Amino acid sequence: PFTKDDKPANLDKNNFNLFQGFQATLLDKEQVNKELIKPILKHWAIVLGNSDLNNFKYQLSYFHKIFKYPSQKTKVMMLFKSDKQQVGKGILLNKLIGELIFGNQIYKVNNGLSFINDRFNMDQSGALLHITEELSTIDDSYNSTFDKLKSLSCDDFLVVEPKFGTKFKIQNYSNYIFNTNNKFPVKIEAGDRRFAVFECDERFCGNYAYFNDLIKIINQETADHLYS
């Protein structure tokens, strides 16, 4: 994957590149309507950023790097956790960021970590973003899974095994994000720089009128302006 700012110097001209870019359209700077995306950014700052400006800046910078330089992996996995369900994490990460900005060709949504141990993993190839829901509370059986996860997040190559096919190696550009309502969902060791963990604000939980208004402005037009 590459953009006009990120065309690899060693791009092999003998390979046919299947990367079609992001779902969202990049608008000219003067076309961007900042008023249109202001409610989105406000929700993001409160819920995902937990009203902490450093959190908010980090999270936006995380996606900015992927949007502008998709061939450079972040090698950091972001985890968003809350005690309550339906606080407003998924509406931004899954719907707006995943579906409307990345697009379903390069965005994958997973339930739990079972996808990491799947033998036939062809669906992992070509994914720039994995968002995983419903992480369980960690136990001893998860240790080997997290070791694999850390390798996936940092390794530059991925071994792919299609069903009824032969294994082959591809370059790995995937980035990983997790949503959870459990208190101890991941194994993080002292000095581990591969996770960025954020506690989410739960103030909007159960506020259906608020979310109905938010849903109305989450569409492809808004995604294009936010991406730009």
N, C-alpha and C positions, 0 to 999 in steps of 0.2 A: 504493500500500500504506500502511496506517496501523494503529495499535493504539489502545487507549483513551488511551494517553499521548501519542499522536502524530497526532491527527486534524487535518489541515490546515485552517487558517482559511478558505482560499479554495476549499474543495472545491466543485466544480460539482454542484449537486443535479440537474442535467439529464442527467448521465452515469451510466450503470449500471456500478458497480464490480465487476469480476470477481475481485478479490483475496479469497481465502478464508482467509487467515491462514496460519500455520505448521502443519506437520504435527504438531508436538509440542503437547501440552496444557499450558496454564499452570495450575499447581497453586497452592493457597493456601500462604502461607509456612510455616504450621505443618504442612503435609502433606509438605514436602520431606525426604527421607531422605538426609542428608549421608553416612551410612555407605555407602549404595548406590553413590554416585558417587565415593567416595574413591579406588578403584583407577583409575578413569578419569582423575581429576585428577592422580594420581601419575604415570601413564604420560605424560600430556600435559606435565607439568612436566619430566620427564626427557628425553623424545624431542623434542617440538616446541620446548620451552623450553630444551633443552640444559642443564638444571639451573641456569638463570639466572633469578632471581626477577623481574627487570625484563622479560625476554622473556615469561615466563609471564603476568604481569599485563597486559602490552600485548596479547597475543593474546586473553586472555579479555575485555578491555575492548573490543577490536575487534568481537567477536561480540555482546557486550552492547549495544553501540550499535545494531547492525543489528536485534537482537531487539526492543529497546524503541522505536527510532525508525527504522523501515524506510524512511521517506520521505526520510531524510537520508543521502545517500551518504557512505561513508568517504573516497572519493577517494584511497585508498592501496591498493596491491596487495601482498599478502603472498606471499612466495616461500619455500618450504621446500626445502632441498637437502641431499643426502647422497651420498657416494661410492658407497655400497652400496645395493642394492635391498632391499625388504621389511624396512625398519627400524621400521615401525609408523606411518608418516605417514597413509597412505590409510585405515586402519581407523578413525581418528578423523575425519579431514576428509571423506572420501567417504561412508562408511557412517553414522557417528553424526551428524555435523553436517549433511551434505548430504541424505541420504535420510530420516533419522529425525527431524531437527529442522526443517529447511527443508521437505523434501518434494519429490517429483519435479516438481510443477507449477511451483515457483519456483526449483529448483536444476537446473543443467545441468553435465554433465561433458563435457570436450572432450579430444581427443588432439592435442597440438600446437596451433599457432596458426592453422591453416588456416581455422578458423571466422571469423576476423576479416576475411578477404578474400573470404568467400563472398558472391556477389551476392544470392542469395535468403536472407535472414536472419530470416525470420519467427519462427524458434525462439528468437531472442534476446529477443524481446519478452516482457515479463512475468517475466523471470528476475531474482531478487534476488541470486543467487550463481552465479558461474561458477567451477568448479574445473578446471584444465587439467593433464593429465598429460603426461609424456614431452616436455618442452621440449628441443629440439635445442641443440647448442652454437651460439652466435651467429656469423653470418657477414654479409658485406656485403648479401646479399639480404634480411636481416631488418630492415634499417634502416627501410624504409617501413612495415613491419608494426608495429614498435614505436611509430612515430609515431601510427599509427591506434589502437594499444592505449592509449597515454597519453590520447588524446582520448576514447576510450570510458570510461576510468576517471574522467575529470573532467567531461565534458560532461553537461549536464542534459537533453539531448534526443538521441534516436536516430532515424535515418532507416531505416525498415523497408520492404523490398521483397518482397512475397509473389510466388510464382511465378504467372505469368499475371495479376498484379494491378498496381495502381497504387501507387507509392511514397507513404508517408505518414509523418508525424513524430509520435513519442510521447515522453513523459517517460521518462528513463533512470534507473533506480534500481539498476543492476547493480553488484556488487562482485566483484573478481577475485582468485583465489588460484591459485598454481602449485606443483606438485611436480616435482622434477627430480633426476636423478642425474648431470647434467653440470656441469662446473666453471664455464662461462661461458655461462649460458642467457639472460641479458637484457642489454639495453643501458641502462646507468645512467650518466647524466652528472653532473658535479660539481654539487652543490647540489640534485640531483633529490630531491624529497620524496615522489615517488609510489610508491616501492618500500620495503618493509620486508623485509629478507632475513635468514633464520635458518638457521644450520647445525644439523642435527639430530644427536642422539646415536644411535650405531649399536650400542649394547651388546646390544640384544635380537635383532639380526639372526641368524637361524638357530635361535633358541630356540623351537621349535615347541610345547613344553609350556606356556611362558609365554603364547604367543598363543592357544592353545586355551582356556586359562582366561579370557583377556581377551574372546575372542569370545562366550563364554557369557553375559557380563553386558552385552553391547552389544545392546540390544533397545529396543522402544518405551517400556517402563516407565522404563528408565535414561535414555533421551533426554528424557522428560518431566521427570524430576527435575533433570537437568543444565540444561535450558532454563529451568526455573523458578528 
